[in-house]
Amino acid sequence: MRDDLVILRPEGLYCPAGDFHIDPWRPVPRAVITHGHSDHARSGMGEYHAVAEGLPILRHRLGEAAVLRGYGYGEGLAFGPARVSLHPAGHILGSAQVRIEIDGRVWVVTGDYKRDPDPSCAAFEPVACETLITEATFGFPCYRWPDTSAVVREILRWWDRCAAAGQTALLGCYALGKAQRLLAELAQVCDRPVHLHGAMVGLVNLYREAGVAMAPTIAVGDEPRGRELAGALVLAPPSAFGSTWMRRFPKSQVAFASGWMQVRGHRRRRGVDRGFVVSDHADWPGLVRTVRESGARRVLATHGQCEPLVRWLGEQGITAEVLRTELGGGE
């Protein structure tokens, strides 16, 4: 539509009145970034505008040459006639929704978000708007997350069983967001150290420097060569599974922590012994709740399984459509 506050261009989502892009996938002069995951924060932008809390993650990902501008949650900034503010998304540390107001009209771009409690980042904040651009990574009604504290207790019991059998408990999870959330959750129920794949160490340290309380950690690479780590819990990114790094653990069980683990077929395709349902994205009830709380009369769904959500919203009398972007599918 000609009067849309945000439109889709080859570089990504674009606000013409403010002359800025949101999470662009090709280089642009000015980018507003929702969070530090690589599909949302890509290299080559002239300027990056993001929540100050997340700037160390962006610096880690983008390098010293990147021009970063940081803002507090709710702080207003003006790009021409566009009044822009960033609001907690509850996805990872420093994640944000982008609120855009022009001549009294308000649009919100959620970026990635979740509605469940997470001790490692600020909680999601509902933002009223007339048009909502929402992610729909888990846009099927079957996705309904269990209580995370109960899942963490399951992880502890699995770890104990592995230890009793003289095995290493290898838990796959994403290096940014998921690993830190699990460590923060574990810190609330035990004080045992957790071992980390080297790809996670720097990002975990950034969370610690931001004041996030997490379980004590030991880098696998700091352990003596030849030590098998029987009885240890080791967090590793999915890319480590099937690699030569796994030879370090001749006796192990392998699990994966992800929202996709709610579906048995995904567990089989991952080839893991256990699946733990923990996601940093909204489930179906979270998506529906967010649309309702926004008061939006129009919803554009992107980034995932959009069609079921769009169809359901249409049945509720809400104008909804799919917005195809190059953003990733999440976990």
C-alpha positions as CSV (number, residue, x, y, z in Angstrom):
1,M,0.0,0.0,0.0
2,R,1.2,3.5,-0.9
3,D,0.8,4.9,2.6
4,D,2.5,2.1,4.4
5,L,5.0,3.2,7.1
6,V,7.2,0.2,6.3
7,I,7.6,-1.4,2.9
8,L,9.7,-4.3,1.5
9,R,12.6,-3.4,-0.6
10,P,15.4,-5.6,-2.0
11,E,17.6,-4.6,0.9
12,G,15.0,-5.4,3.5
13,L,12.2,-3.7,5.5
14,Y,12.3,0.1,4.8
15,C,10.7,3.1,6.4
16,P,10.5,5.7,3.5
17,A,9.6,8.7,5.7
18,G,12.5,8.0,8.1
19,D,14.9,6.7,5.4
20,F,16.1,3.7,7.4
21,H,15.9,-0.1,7.2
22,I,15.1,-2.6,9.9
23,D,17.3,-5.7,10.0
24,P,18.4,-5.3,6.4
25,W,20.0,-8.3,4.6
26,R,22.0,-6.1,2.1
27,P,24.2,-3.0,2.9
28,V,22.3,0.2,3.5
29,P,23.3,3.6,5.0
30,R,21.2,3.4,8.2
31,A,20.0,0.2,9.9
32,V,17.8,-0.2,13.0
33,I,18.7,-3.6,14.4
34,T,16.4,-5.7,16.6
35,H,19.1,-8.0,18.0
36,G,22.4,-9.6,17.4
37,H,21.6,-12.9,15.7
38,S,23.4,-13.1,12.4
39,D,20.3,-13.2,10.2
40,H,19.2,-9.8,11.7
41,A,22.6,-8.1,12.2
42,R,24.6,-8.4,9.0
43,S,27.8,-6.7,8.1
44,G,28.2,-3.8,5.7
45,M,25.8,-1.2,7.1
46,G,26.8,2.5,7.3
47,E,25.3,2.9,10.8
48,Y,23.7,0.4,13.2
49,H,21.1,1.7,15.7
50,A,20.2,-0.7,18.5
51,V,19.5,-1.1,22.2
52,A,22.6,-0.1,24.1
53,E,22.5,-3.4,26.1
54,G,23.0,-5.4,23.0
55,L,25.9,-3.3,21.5
56,P,28.7,-5.6,22.9
57,I,27.1,-8.5,21.1
58,L,26.9,-6.5,17.8
59,R,30.6,-5.4,18.3
60,H,31.5,-9.1,18.8
61,R,29.7,-10.1,15.7
62,L,30.5,-7.1,13.4
63,G,34.0,-6.0,14.4
64,E,35.6,-2.8,15.6
65,A,35.0,-0.9,12.4
66,A,31.2,-1.0,12.6
67,V,29.5,2.3,13.6
68,L,27.2,1.5,16.5
69,R,24.6,3.8,18.1
70,G,23.0,2.7,21.3
71,Y,19.7,3.7,23.0
72,G,17.8,2.8,26.1
73,Y,14.5,0.9,26.0
74,G,11.7,3.4,25.3
75,E,14.1,6.2,24.4
76,G,12.8,8.2,21.4
77,L,14.9,9.0,18.4
78,A,13.9,11.0,15.3
79,F,14.6,10.1,11.7
80,G,13.0,12.9,9.8
81,P,9.3,12.9,10.6
82,A,9.5,9.3,12.0
83,R,9.6,9.0,15.7
84,V,11.3,5.7,16.6
85,S,11.7,3.8,19.9
86,L,12.9,0.4,20.9
87,H,11.0,-1.8,23.3
88,P,11.9,-5.2,25.0
89,A,11.3,-8.3,22.8
90,G,12.3,-10.9,25.4
91,H,14.3,-12.8,22.7
92,I,17.9,-12.4,23.8
93,L,20.0,-9.8,25.6
94,G,19.4,-6.4,24.1
95,S,16.6,-7.6,21.7
96,A,14.0,-5.1,20.7
97,Q,10.8,-4.4,18.9
98,V,10.8,-1.3,16.7
99,R,8.0,1.2,17.2
100,I,7.5,3.8,14.4
101,E,5.1,6.7,14.8
102,I,4.4,9.2,11.9
103,D,1.6,11.7,12.1
104,G,-0.1,9.8,14.8
105,R,0.0,6.5,13.0
106,V,1.9,3.7,14.8
107,W,3.5,0.5,13.3
108,V,5.5,-2.0,15.3
109,V,8.1,-4.5,13.9
110,T,8.6,-7.2,16.5
111,G,11.8,-8.8,15.3
112,D,12.2,-12.2,17.1
113,Y,10.4,-12.4,20.4
114,K,9.1,-14.7,23.1
115,R,6.5,-14.3,25.9
116,D,7.9,-16.8,28.4
117,P,10.0,-15.6,31.4
118,D,13.8,-15.6,30.8
119,P,16.3,-14.6,33.5
120,S,18.9,-13.7,30.9
121,C,17.1,-10.8,29.2
122,A,14.4,-8.1,29.6
123,A,10.8,-9.4,29.4
124,F,8.6,-8.7,26.4
125,E,6.7,-5.4,26.5
126,P,3.4,-5.2,24.6
127,V,3.2,-2.2,22.4
128,A,0.0,-0.8,21.0
129,C,-0.1,-0.2,17.2
130,E,-2.4,-0.1,14.2
131,T,-0.2,-2.4,12.1
132,L,1.9,-5.2,13.5
133,I,4.7,-6.9,11.6
134,T,5.2,-10.1,13.6
135,E,7.5,-13.1,13.4
136,A,5.8,-16.4,13.0
137,T,8.6,-18.9,13.5
138,F,6.3,-21.3,15.3
139,G,3.0,-20.3,13.6
140,F,1.2,-23.6,14.0
141,P,-1.3,-24.3,16.9
142,C,0.6,-27.4,17.9
143,Y,3.5,-25.4,19.3
144,R,2.8,-24.7,23.0
145,W,5.8,-24.5,25.2
146,P,6.0,-26.3,28.6
147,D,7.1,-24.5,31.7
148,T,10.8,-23.9,31.3
149,S,11.7,-24.6,34.9
150,A,10.2,-28.0,34.6
151,V,12.2,-28.6,31.4
152,V,15.4,-27.6,33.3
153,R,14.6,-30.1,36.0
154,E,14.4,-32.7,33.2
155,I,17.8,-31.7,31.9
156,L,19.2,-32.1,35.4
157,R,17.8,-35.6,35.8
158,W,19.2,-36.5,32.4
159,W,22.6,-35.1,33.4
160,D,22.5,-37.2,36.6
161,R,21.6,-40.4,34.7
162,C,24.5,-39.8,32.2
163,A,26.9,-39.2,35.1
164,A,25.8,-42.4,36.8
165,A,26.4,-44.3,33.5
166,G,29.9,-42.7,33.2
167,Q,28.8,-40.7,30.1
168,T,29.1,-37.1,29.0
169,A,25.8,-35.3,28.7
170,L,26.2,-33.3,25.4
171,L,23.4,-30.7,25.0
172,G,23.1,-28.9,21.7
173,C,21.9,-25.4,21.7
174,Y,22.5,-22.1,19.9
175,A,25.5,-20.1,21.0
176,L,23.8,-16.8,21.4
177,G,20.6,-16.6,23.5
178,K,19.8,-20.2,24.1
179,A,23.1,-21.2,25.8
180,Q,23.0,-18.2,28.1
181,R,19.3,-18.8,29.0
182,L,20.0,-22.4,29.9
183,L,23.0,-21.3,32.1
184,A,20.8,-18.7,33.8
185,E,18.0,-21.2,34.4
186,L,20.5,-23.8,35.7
187,A,22.0,-21.2,38.1
188,Q,18.6,-21.1,39.9
189,V,18.6,-24.8,40.7
190,C,22.2,-26.0,41.0
191,D,25.8,-24.7,41.4
192,R,27.6,-27.4,39.3
193,P,29.9,-26.1,36.6
194,V,28.9,-26.6,33.0
195,H,31.4,-27.1,30.2
196,L,31.3,-25.0,27.0
197,H,32.3,-25.5,23.4
198,G,34.8,-22.7,22.5
199,A,32.3,-21.0,20.2
200,M,30.1,-20.1,23.2
201,V,32.8,-18.8,25.6
202,G,33.0,-15.2,24.3
203,L,29.3,-14.7,24.2
204,V,28.7,-16.2,27.6
205,N,31.4,-13.8,28.9
206,L,29.5,-10.8,27.4
207,Y,26.4,-11.8,29.2
208,R,28.3,-12.0,32.5
209,E,29.8,-8.6,31.9
210,A,26.2,-7.4,31.4
211,G,25.3,-8.7,34.9
212,V,23.4,-11.8,34.0
213,A,23.8,-14.5,36.7
214,M,24.6,-17.9,35.2
215,A,26.0,-21.2,36.3
216,P,29.8,-21.5,36.5
217,T,31.4,-22.6,33.3
218,I,34.6,-24.2,32.1
219,A,35.8,-24.1,28.5
220,V,36.2,-27.6,27.1
221,G,39.5,-26.4,25.5
222,D,40.9,-25.6,28.9
223,E,40.6,-29.2,30.1
224,P,43.7,-31.4,29.8
225,R,44.0,-33.2,26.5
226,G,42.7,-36.7,26.7
227,R,40.3,-36.1,29.6
228,E,36.9,-37.6,28.5
229,L,34.7,-35.4,30.8
230,A,32.5,-38.4,31.9
231,G,29.7,-37.1,34.1
232,A,30.0,-33.5,32.7
233,L,27.3,-31.5,31.1
234,V,28.7,-29.9,27.9
235,L,26.8,-27.2,25.9
236,A,27.7,-27.1,22.2
237,P,26.3,-25.5,19.0
238,P,24.6,-27.7,16.5
239,S,27.6,-27.3,14.1
240,A,29.7,-29.3,16.5
241,F,27.7,-32.4,16.2
242,G,29.1,-34.8,13.6
243,S,32.4,-33.0,13.7
244,T,35.8,-34.3,14.8
245,W,35.3,-32.3,18.1
246,M,32.9,-35.0,19.2
247,R,35.7,-37.6,19.3
248,R,36.6,-35.9,22.7
249,F,33.6,-37.7,24.2
250,P,33.7,-41.4,23.4
251,K,31.0,-42.2,25.9
252,S,28.2,-39.7,25.7
253,Q,24.5,-39.1,25.2
254,V,23.4,-36.3,22.9
255,A,20.4,-34.0,23.4
256,F,19.1,-30.9,21.7
257,A,17.3,-27.9,23.3
258,S,14.9,-26.2,20.8
259,G,11.2,-25.5,20.2
260,W,11.5,-27.9,17.2
261,M,11.9,-30.7,19.7
262,Q,8.2,-30.6,20.4
263,V,7.7,-32.5,17.1
264,R,9.0,-36.0,17.0
265,G,10.0,-35.8,13.4
266,H,12.4,-33.0,14.1
267,R,14.0,-35.1,16.9
268,R,14.5,-38.0,14.5
269,R,16.1,-35.8,11.9
270,R,18.5,-34.3,14.4
271,G,19.5,-37.9,15.4
272,V,19.6,-37.1,19.1
273,D,19.0,-39.3,22.1
274,R,16.8,-36.6,23.8
275,G,15.0,-33.5,22.9
276,F,14.2,-30.7,25.4
277,V,11.6,-28.1,24.4
278,V,13.1,-24.7,25.1
279,S,12.6,-21.9,22.6
280,D,13.5,-18.2,22.4
281,H,10.6,-17.6,20.1
282,A,6.9,-17.2,20.8
283,D,4.7,-20.3,20.6
284,W,1.2,-20.2,19.2
285,P,-0.5,-18.8,22.3
286,G,2.3,-16.2,22.5
287,L,1.7,-15.1,18.9
288,V,-2.1,-14.8,19.4
289,R,-1.6,-13.0,22.8
290,T,0.8,-10.5,21.2
291,V,-1.6,-9.7,18.3
292,R,-4.5,-9.2,20.7
293,E,-2.5,-7.0,23.2
294,S,-1.2,-4.8,20.4
295,G,-4.7,-3.9,19.3
296,A,-3.5,-4.1,15.7
297,R,-6.2,-3.9,13.0
298,R,-3.7,-5.2,10.4
299,V,-1.0,-7.9,10.9
300,L,1.8,-8.8,8.5
301,A,3.4,-12.2,9.4
302,T,6.9,-13.0,8.4
303,H,9.9,-15.2,9.4
304,G,8.5,-18.7,9.6
305,Q,5.2,-20.6,9.4
306,C,3.0,-17.6,8.4
307,E,0.1,-19.1,6.6
308,P,-1.7,-20.8,9.6
309,L,-1.5,-17.6,11.6
310,V,-2.7,-15.4,8.8
311,R,-5.6,-17.7,8.1
312,W,-6.6,-17.8,11.8
313,L,-6.4,-14.1,12.2
314,G,-8.6,-13.6,9.1
315,E,-11.2,-15.8,10.8
316,Q,-11.1,-13.5,13.8
317,G,-11.8,-10.5,11.6
318,I,-8.3,-9.1,11.6
319,T,-6.7,-8.1,8.3
320,A,-3.6,-10.3,7.9
321,E,-1.2,-11.3,5.2
322,V,2.2,-12.9,4.7
323,L,5.2,-10.7,4.2
324,R,8.0,-12.7,2.6
325,T,11.5,-11.7,3.8
326,E,15.0,-13.2,3.9
327,L,15.1,-13.5,7.7
328,G,15.9,-16.9,9.1
329,G,13.6,-19.5,10.4
330,G,14.8,-19.5,14.0
331,E,14.7,-22.3,16.5
